[in-house]
Amino acid sequence: MSITATLIVQIIVFLLLVAFTMKFVWPPIANALDERAQKVADGLAAADKAKTELAAANQRVEQQLAETRNESTQRLADAERQARAIIEEAKSRASAEGNKIVAAAQAEAQQQSVQAREALREQVAQLAVKGAEQILRREVNPAVHAELLGRLKTEL
């Protein structure tokens, strides 16, 4: 055979091989490559989505931490204010109680002073009567005596 006929037969066989490959071999390979590319793209999309969700979750966590910090700071401030209010209330109660005690002591001292004056008046009246009795050396009528003592008490 001649070289041209061999060449033509080889070209025809090559074209048949190419046609067979394009018809039966190439589509499954192309499908497998497309599926693989799709899986890789899906994996990358899932990774991007997971990365976005992770960033959003981190942001939510940071926001919740900030809210918790603010809330705990607010609670501490409220507790301090409440403690100050309790201390001020206790101070005012103690001051009021002290004022009551001082007023009661002053009232008692005044009452004792009045009682001491009354006792002193009575003693002065008795001493005056004894002195007058000794000066006069005479007996005084008890009714007159009581009347004199009463006048003397009111005068003193």
C-alpha atoms as one frame of an Amber mdcrd trajectory, in Angstrom:
protein
   0.000   0.000   0.000   0.956   3.388  -0.581   1.762   5.885   1.973  -1.164
   8.099   1.000  -3.691   5.340   1.394  -2.187   4.448   4.756  -2.291   8.053
   5.740  -5.931   8.407   4.683  -6.900   5.225   6.517  -5.079   6.444   9.609
  -6.867   9.819   9.350 -10.230   8.037   9.048  -9.400   5.784  12.008  -8.227
   8.818  13.956 -11.443  10.667  13.116 -13.520   7.638  14.132 -11.548   7.423
  17.348 -12.124  11.125  17.980 -15.848  10.766  17.175 -16.136   7.697  19.423
 -14.258   9.455  22.195 -16.392  12.592  21.817 -19.576  10.527  21.795 -18.924
   7.934  24.506 -15.798   8.747  26.523 -15.707  12.533  26.694 -19.219  13.151
  28.209 -18.663  10.965  31.319 -15.241  12.514  31.843 -16.676  16.013  31.327
 -19.561  15.177  33.690 -17.141  13.862  36.311 -15.024  16.993  35.958 -18.133
  19.199  36.147 -19.363  17.329  39.227 -15.968  17.656  40.824 -15.863  21.371
  39.994 -19.392  21.745  41.389 -18.400  19.926  44.603 -15.359  22.149  44.985
 -17.500  25.251  44.336 -20.120  24.014  46.829 -17.386  23.341  49.383 -15.943
  26.819  48.887 -19.412  28.363  49.124 -20.088  26.380  52.304 -16.744  27.502
  53.710 -17.540  31.131  52.852 -20.998  30.745  54.364 -19.525  29.147  57.496
 -16.952  31.941  57.692 -19.744  34.543  57.421 -21.826  32.731  60.030 -18.805
  32.487  62.314 -18.167  36.210  61.959 -21.850  36.925  62.689 -21.778  34.582
  65.682 -18.603  36.255  66.985 -20.253  39.639  66.555 -23.366  38.443  68.445
 -21.160  37.030  71.208 -19.232  40.304  71.469 -22.493  42.237  71.560 -23.906
  39.972  74.272 -20.660  40.286  76.239 -20.848  44.064  75.978 -24.496  44.013
  77.091 -23.604  41.720  79.978 -20.733  43.995  80.998 -23.004  47.035  80.827
 -25.693  45.235  82.797 -23.256  44.083  85.477 -21.794  47.596  85.679 -25.317
  48.981  86.047 -26.128  46.421  88.742 -22.938  47.289  90.622 -23.792  50.985
  90.414 -27.329  50.258  91.627 -25.960  48.184  94.493 -23.561  50.965  95.472
 -26.380  53.539  95.337 -28.572  51.262  97.403 -25.778  50.734  99.934 -25.257
  54.496 100.194 -28.993  55.000 100.659 -29.077  52.338 103.389 -26.094  53.946
 105.103 -27.698  57.394 104.910 -30.962  55.988 106.236 -29.126  54.286 109.106
 -27.309  57.551 109.860 -30.574  59.490 109.886 -32.202  56.846 112.103 -29.232
  56.949 114.465 -29.352  60.746 114.500 -33.095  60.724 115.184 -32.631  58.098
 117.905 -29.814  60.169 119.402 -32.016  63.263 119.328 -34.793  61.304 121.055
 -32.369  60.084 123.709 -31.019  63.609 124.240 -34.554  65.029 124.432 -35.589
  62.317 126.891 -32.468  62.970 128.977 -33.150  66.716 128.922 -36.773  66.146
 129.912 -35.711  63.821 132.699 -33.075  66.312 133.876 -35.654  69.104 133.860
 -38.108  66.911 135.767 -35.437  66.047 138.313 -34.568  69.739 138.551 -38.217
  70.590 139.216 -38.435  67.825 141.817 -35.216  69.039 143.441 -36.596  72.606
 143.563 -39.822  71.378 145.109 -37.894  69.354 147.682 -35.663  72.367 148.350
 -38.695  74.656 148.771 -40.218  72.239 151.182 -36.985  72.002 153.163 -36.628
  75.788 153.135 -40.210  76.138 154.315 -39.645  73.653 157.115 -36.422  75.370
 158.110 -38.173  78.744 158.062 -40.970  77.404 160.229 -38.497  75.808 162.640
 -36.537  79.023 162.739 -39.677  81.059 163.338 -40.840  78.564 165.958 -37.567
  78.779 167.747 -37.618  82.551 167.578 -41.129  82.855 168.830 -40.939  79.871
 171.173 -44.524  79.342 170.914 -46.617  76.704 169.303 -48.280  77.402 165.991
 -51.682  76.077 165.104 -51.338  73.219 162.536 -53.960  74.762 160.202 -52.138
  78.096 160.306 -48.904  76.234 159.918 -50.169  74.509 156.699 -51.416  77.825
 155.345 -48.060  79.495 156.014 -46.226  76.631 154.342 -48.463  76.851 151.279
 -47.836  80.609 150.920 -44.147  80.112 151.410 -44.069  77.432 148.690 -45.805
  79.653 146.192 -43.515  82.560 146.995 -40.408  80.452 146.538
